[in-house]
Amino acid sequence: MSLTSAGQQIQNKVQPLFKNKAELLNAVDQLSRSVDWKCKCITLTGNIRDDNGHAQTKELELWFRDPVECVHELIGNLAFNAGMRFTPECLYTSKDGSDRVINEMWTADWWWDMQVS
């Protein structure tokens, strides 16, 4: 089987929710927005020189969201409430506690160590 036919088989079985990128971007645009986008103009200086020996520059727009504001939004969003953990947990597969499960950050020793410090 060729790579192309394998890719086609996967595409036929997956049945994506969106027919094209325009539909996906439209759905993204419909999401609620509580953290505003910010724009900062930056100048990049390259290592290529012009005819006068000056380094070439390019003006760019850097679009971003404040990561601290994004974290506040995520923590405050009730849709994620069930999946959030704020305290460490010990999980075991055995009743006597001999077989510990470490499968997420909050189930490892690091969070317990941070509680003490």
C-alpha positions, 0 to 999 in steps of 0.5 A: 500500500502506498503512502498516498492510499494509506492517507486516503484511507485514514481521511475517509475513516476519520470524517473530520468535523470541518470540511476545510480550514475556512470552516475551522477558522470560522468555528474558532472565531465563534469561541468566546473571547475574554483575553484580548489580542495585543500587537507589538511592532518589532524590528528584526535585524538580519545578517545580510548587508545592503549595498552600503554595508548596513544590516538589513532590517524588517518591521514585523507585527507580533500578535500575542495574548498575555499568558498570565491573563490566559491562565486566569481565564483557563482557571476561571473557566468552569468548563475545565473545572473537572479536569483541574487539580490543585493538590497532589494525589496518591493513586494506587492500583492495590488496596494495600497501597503497594502499587502506586500509579504516577501518570500525571504531574499531581500524582508524582512526588514533586507536588508533594515536595512543593507542599512542604517547601 
